[in-house]
Amino acid sequence: MLLTLLLCVLTLIFAVLLVLDRRQTRCLVEAEQRGMALLLDNLSITQRMQYRASGYFDVTGSDTGRRYRIFYGRYRNVRELGPKGRLERGKCFVPKGNLAAGDCMLAQKIALESRESAALKVALPF
């Protein structure tokens, strides 16, 4: 009897955890979708076309005019481009908080296009 009751309680706990996990997963998926929509709305037409075709987009730094390529991701996704467009040093900098990838990429784009020097001061090389 006690064993049956214990099994029923464990089954109920497992069912609740499955429901909560599905809700959390759905919320995370929705947050990622909203973040990507916001990013795409804020890219130039050229950047949007480049991102859709290649999975990255290029930005020009506000202070030095250097070119950077931002790939999909939250961190370790920004690379400086050399004079011939070749990938060079990586720059790792992220906004505070647990943000969706699209939100992080938009923050990186804005930082490089408007406050490049400040972004590079906190960026770690890779």
Secondary structure, 3 states (H helix, E strand, C coil): CHHHHHHHHHHHHHHHHHHHHHHHHHHHHHHHHHHHHHHHHHCCHHHHHHHHHHCEEEEECCCCCCEEEEECCCCCCEEEECCCCCEEEEEECCCCCCCCHHHHHHHHHHHHHHCHHHHHHHCEEC
